[in-house]
Amino acid sequence: MDPFGLSLSLFALFVAFGFMVGVLFGFFGMGGAFLITPTLLILDYPAPVAIGSGLAFYFGTSVIAVMKHYDIGQVNYKLGAVLFVGLTIGIEAGRIVVFGLEELGVATLVTGIAYVILLAGIGLLFLRRAHSTEDDGDIEDDDEIPAIARRIQSYRLPPMIAMASGGRASVWTISGVGGGVGIVSGMLGVGGGFLRMPAIYYVIGTPLTVAVGTSLFAGLFSGAFGTFTYGMAGSVDLAVVATLLIGSALGARIGSAATTIVDEDDVIIYFGYMMLFASVAIGLSELANWLDMGFLDVVSVFLLVGSAFFVGGVVLYHVATETLDRQTAERDDDSDTG
């Protein structure tokens, strides 16, 4: 009997892929829907189903992360609540656009092109950050507010909300950030963490550690709302989501543990390349549709899934080698004292 109504090959693929995405989520603090949704698109799932299932997956993975950040006090609840309002409105607007495009028969095409541009841009930003860090040798202080955020905070348009950094930001600025990210989330089926967290830090002006926790808190509710709206339209494949979550539950634990023993700067450049590979994969999938060349679909799936496995494998490799080195050092210390 096929588990969850999926073929054994798809079941194994989704569990393994969910595991690797979970590793990346636990390590980088990003939900992974930006990988799940395009993968489902490549596997010929309808665009609304791919998007709705991506949001549902993000919601499931966010619950554990929010609980972790809650325990260590890295959540600004007022900021998160205002962001949620903007995200909710944006997601609904994005959903309406997607279903309108679906009626025109171009939803998959538009979504695919948007992914190509978005993932390539983010990948280049990550690579630029990695290379600039290598060149400068300096690491930005988590508590230092970027200049653009200080500039925006200088505009006093009430009502205002107090920031963890001691500054204040306008509710209108926060709502605008949330609405913009929400539109992207609703249209592309992503939790938006890879856009929302940098926006909270660079634009709103919250310390980086609090930005991560607050971003996940806001994303938790926006993910729930997005899942509900797409679910009511019958556009969430529960079998796919459940299978992905089986793998990600273990992967997220390993990825979270890896943050304490692996230097993120050693891995982040691979993450940038993964985003670029994902962009190329979606581009090849679109070419396959236009040119009716099936082998390009095979190549695109290999690049997309393979890039996630590669970067997840790099994280696991660093965990394994660091653990072995520590065990070796402990044995040497024991032998010396003995």
C-alpha distance (Angstrom), angle and dihedral (degrees) to the residues before:
residue distance angle dihedral
M1 . . .
D2 3.79 . .
P3 3.85 111.6 .
F4 3.83 114.0 -115.6
G5 3.78 88.8 -5.7
L6 3.81 90.9 -68.9
S7 3.79 126.5 121.4
L8 3.80 114.1 -102.3
S9 3.79 90.8 -111.9
L10 3.82 92.6 53.2
F11 3.80 91.5 43.6
A12 3.82 91.3 52.8
L13 3.81 91.4 44.7
F14 3.81 93.7 50.9
V15 3.80 94.3 45.7
A16 3.82 92.4 48.6
F17 3.79 92.8 42.5
G18 3.80 91.2 47.3
F19 3.81 89.2 51.4
M20 3.80 93.1 53.8
V21 3.80 92.6 43.6
G22 3.81 87.4 50.0
V23 3.81 90.0 54.0
L24 3.81 89.5 51.8
F25 3.81 91.5 45.6
G26 3.79 93.0 51.3
F27 3.80 92.2 46.0
F28 3.81 102.0 40.9
G29 3.82 99.8 25.7
M30 3.80 93.7 -123.3
G31 3.78 123.5 129.5
G32 3.81 99.1 -130.2
A33 3.81 97.0 -134.1
F34 3.81 87.4 120.9
L35 3.82 85.6 69.0
I36 3.81 98.3 36.2
T37 3.81 97.3 53.2
P38 3.83 97.6 50.9
T39 3.82 90.0 44.2
L40 3.81 89.9 56.0
L41 3.81 89.5 46.5
I42 3.80 90.0 53.7
L43 3.82 89.1 49.3
D44 3.84 87.8 57.6
Y45 3.79 98.5 -106.2
P46 3.84 110.4 152.0
A47 3.81 113.3 -96.8
P48 3.85 95.6 -113.2
V49 3.83 90.9 49.8
A50 3.81 92.4 46.9
I51 3.81 90.8 48.9
G52 3.80 95.9 44.0
S53 3.80 92.4 46.8
G54 3.82 90.3 48.0
L55 3.80 90.7 54.2
A56 3.81 91.4 46.7
F57 3.80 90.4 51.5
Y58 3.80 90.6 49.6
F59 3.81 90.9 50.9
G60 3.79 91.7 52.0
T61 3.80 94.7 49.4
S62 3.82 93.0 44.2
V63 3.80 95.5 60.3
I64 3.80 94.3 70.6
A65 3.81 93.4 43.1
V66 3.81 93.8 51.6
M67 3.80 91.0 50.9
K68 3.81 89.8 52.7
H69 3.81 93.6 50.7
Y70 3.80 90.9 44.1
D71 3.79 89.8 58.1
I72 3.81 92.5 55.4
G73 3.82 96.2 41.7
Q74 3.80 99.0 -113.5
V75 3.82 98.8 135.4
N76 3.83 127.4 97.1
Y77 3.79 99.9 -156.6
K78 3.82 98.4 -170.8
L79 3.79 91.3 50.6
G80 3.80 90.6 45.5
A81 3.81 91.8 50.8
V82 3.82 93.0 52.5
L83 3.78 90.8 45.6
F84 3.79 89.4 51.1
V85 3.80 91.3 57.3
G86 3.79 91.3 52.6
L87 3.80 91.9 43.1
T88 3.81 91.5 50.7
I89 3.78 93.1 52.5
G90 3.81 91.1 44.7
I91 3.81 94.1 48.7
E92 3.80 91.4 50.7
A93 3.81 90.3 49.9
G94 3.80 90.6 48.3
R95 3.81 91.4 48.7
I96 3.80 91.6 52.4
V97 3.79 90.0 51.0
V98 3.82 91.8 49.9
F99 3.80 94.3 51.5
G100 3.79 90.0 45.2
L101 3.80 89.8 53.0
E102 3.81 89.3 46.3
E103 3.80 90.0 57.6
L104 3.79 88.1 52.6
G105 3.80 89.9 49.2
V106 3.81 95.3 -121.5
A107 3.83 102.9 95.7
T108 3.81 94.4 105.8
L109 3.81 92.2 46.2
V110 3.82 94.7 48.5
T111 3.81 92.4 43.8
G112 3.79 91.6 49.3
I113 3.81 93.9 49.8
A114 3.80 91.0 47.0
Y115 3.80 89.9 52.6
V116 3.80 91.7 50.4
I117 3.81 91.6 54.6
L118 3.81 96.6 39.1
L119 3.80 97.9 46.8
A120 3.80 92.9 44.0
G121 3.80 91.1 50.9
I122 3.79 93.4 48.8
G123 3.80 91.8 45.4
L124 3.79 91.2 53.1
L125 3.81 90.8 48.4
F126 3.80 91.2 52.7
L127 3.80 92.0 48.0
R128 3.79 91.2 47.5
R129 3.80 90.1 51.2
A130 3.80 91.7 48.6
H131 3.79 94.0 49.0
S132 3.81 93.9 44.1
T133 3.81 89.1 51.8
E134 3.80 90.0 51.7
D135 3.82 91.7 48.3
D136 3.80 97.2 44.9
G137 3.78 98.6 33.2
D138 3.81 88.3 -148.5
I139 3.79 127.2 121.9
E140 3.78 118.7 -150.5
D141 3.78 114.7 -116.5
D142 3.80 110.5 -110.6
D143 3.83 91.0 -139.8
E144 3.81 95.5 49.1
I145 3.81 111.2 102.8
P146 3.83 113.5 -136.5
A147 3.80 117.5 -113.6
I148 3.82 93.7 -115.0
A149 3.82 90.7 55.0
R150 3.80 91.5 49.7
R151 3.79 88.9 50.7
I152 3.81 92.3 50.5
Q153 3.81 92.0 46.0
S154 3.82 88.4 55.2
Y155 3.82 89.3 68.6
R156 3.79 105.6 85.7
L157 3.80 107.7 -155.8
P158 3.83 107.1 156.4
P159 2.91 141.7 -97.0
M160 3.82 95.1 58.3
I161 3.82 131.6 -169.1
A162 3.81 125.0 -149.7
M163 3.81 115.6 -117.4
A164 3.80 126.2 -143.6
S165 3.81 87.3 -117.6
G166 3.79 90.7 62.7
G167 3.81 95.2 -104.1
R168 3.78 128.5 107.3
A169 3.80 131.2 -126.1
S170 3.80 131.8 -163.6
V171 3.79 118.9 -105.8
W172 3.81 86.8 -133.4
T173 3.80 92.1 58.5
I174 3.78 91.8 47.9
S175 3.81 92.4 47.1
G176 3.79 90.8 49.5
V177 3.80 91.5 52.7
G178 3.79 90.9 47.7
G179 3.79 93.2 46.7
G180 3.79 93.8 50.2
V181 3.79 93.5 49.1
G182 3.81 89.9 43.4
I183 3.80 92.2 57.2
V184 3.80 89.8 53.0
S185 3.81 90.3 47.2
G186 3.79 93.4 49.8
M187 3.80 94.4 46.1
L188 3.80 99.2 42.6
G189 3.80 102.3 29.2
V190 3.79 94.8 -120.5
G191 3.77 127.2 136.2
G192 3.79 87.0 -130.4
G193 3.80 95.7 -134.2
F194 3.79 92.6 132.9
L195 3.82 87.7 56.6
R196 3.81 101.3 29.8
M197 3.81 98.9 52.1
P198 3.84 95.4 51.0
A199 3.82 89.1 45.3
I200 3.82 91.7 52.8
Y201 3.79 89.6 49.6
Y202 3.81 102.9 38.8
V203 3.82 101.3 30.6
I204 3.80 106.5 27.2
G205 3.82 95.0 33.1
T206 3.81 108.0 -127.9
P207 3.83 121.4 150.9
L208 3.79 111.1 -94.1
T209 3.81 97.1 -112.9
V210 3.80 91.9 50.8
A211 3.81 90.5 43.1
V212 3.81 90.3 59.6
G213 3.82 94.3 50.3
T214 3.81 94.3 42.2
S215 3.80 91.4 46.9
L216 3.79 90.8 53.8
F217 3.82 91.1 45.8
A218 3.81 92.2 52.8
G219 3.80 90.9 41.9
L220 3.79 91.8 52.3
F221 3.79 92.3 63.2
S222 3.78 95.4 37.1
G223 3.81 88.8 50.6
A224 3.80 89.7 51.0
F225 3.81 91.2 49.7
G226 3.80 92.7 46.8
T227 3.79 91.2 47.9
F228 3.81 90.1 50.3
T229 3.81 95.2 49.2
Y230 3.80 94.2 46.7
G231 3.81 90.7 40.9
M232 3.81 91.7 54.6
A233 3.79 87.2 55.2
G234 3.82 90.5 51.3
S235 3.80 91.7 -111.7
V236 3.83 100.9 126.6
D237 3.81 118.2 89.5
L238 3.80 101.7 -150.8
A239 3.81 92.6 -171.0
V240 3.80 91.5 58.2
V241 3.81 93.5 43.7
A242 3.81 93.6 48.1
T243 3.80 92.1 48.7
L244 3.80 92.5 49.5
L245 3.81 91.6 48.1
I246 3.81 91.4 53.3
G247 3.78 89.8 63.2
S248 3.80 97.2 36.4
A249 3.82 93.5 53.4
L250 3.81 90.6 68.0
G251 3.79 95.4 34.2
A252 3.82 93.4 53.6
R253 3.81 91.0 54.3
I254 3.79 91.6 52.1
G255 3.80 92.3 45.2
S256 3.81 92.1 49.7
A257 3.80 90.8 49.9
A258 3.81 89.8 48.9
T259 3.82 91.8 62.8
T260 3.80 89.4 70.1
I261 3.81 95.8 53.7
V262 3.81 106.5 26.0
D263 3.79 125.8 72.4
E264 3.81 104.4 -126.3
D265 3.81 91.2 -150.5
D266 3.82 88.2 65.5
V267 3.79 91.3 59.5
I268 3.81 107.4 29.1
I269 3.80 93.7 83.9
Y270 3.82 88.5 59.9
F271 3.79 88.6 51.9
G272 3.80 89.4 56.0
Y273 3.79 90.5 51.4
M274 3.80 89.5 48.1
M275 3.80 90.0 57.1
L276 3.80 90.7 49.9
F277 3.82 91.1 48.7
A278 3.81 88.9 50.0
S279 3.80 89.8 51.6
V280 3.81 91.4 51.1
A281 3.82 89.8 47.0
I282 3.80 93.1 55.8
G283 3.79 90.1 45.3
L284 3.81 91.0 53.3
S285 3.79 90.2 48.6
E286 3.80 90.4 54.6
L287 3.81 90.3 48.4
A288 3.79 89.2 50.5
N289 3.80 89.5 56.3
W290 3.78 93.9 46.6
L291 3.81 96.5 44.0
D292 3.83 96.8 33.1
M293 3.83 90.8 -126.9
G294 3.80 108.4 149.3
F295 3.79 96.0 -170.6
L296 3.81 89.7 65.7
D297 3.81 88.6 62.2
V298 3.81 88.7 55.3
V299 3.79 90.8 50.7
S300 3.81 91.8 47.3
V301 3.82 92.9 51.9
F302 3.80 89.7 48.1
L303 3.81 92.0 51.6
L304 3.80 95.5 45.2
V305 3.79 99.0 43.9
G306 3.79 93.0 32.6
S307 3.81 92.9 54.1
A308 3.81 91.2 54.0
F309 3.80 90.8 47.7
F310 3.80 90.9 47.7
V311 3.80 96.2 51.6
G312 3.80 91.8 40.7
G313 3.79 87.8 49.8
V314 3.82 90.4 52.2
V315 3.81 89.7 54.4
L316 3.80 91.6 47.9
Y317 3.82 90.5 46.9
H318 3.79 91.3 53.7
V319 3.82 89.9 47.6
A320 3.79 92.1 50.5
T321 3.82 95.9 45.6
E322 3.80 93.4 45.0
T323 3.80 91.1 48.3
L324 3.81 91.5 49.5
D325 3.80 91.5 47.8
R326 3.79 91.1 51.7
Q327 3.79 92.2 47.6
T328 3.81 90.3 49.2
A329 3.81 91.3 49.2
E330 3.81 90.7 49.5
R331 3.80 91.8 50.5
D332 3.81 90.5 49.0
D333 3.81 90.3 50.7
D334 3.81 90.9 49.0
S335 3.79 91.7 49.9
D336 3.81 91.6 48.6
T337 3.81 93.0 50.3
G338 3.79 91.1 44.2
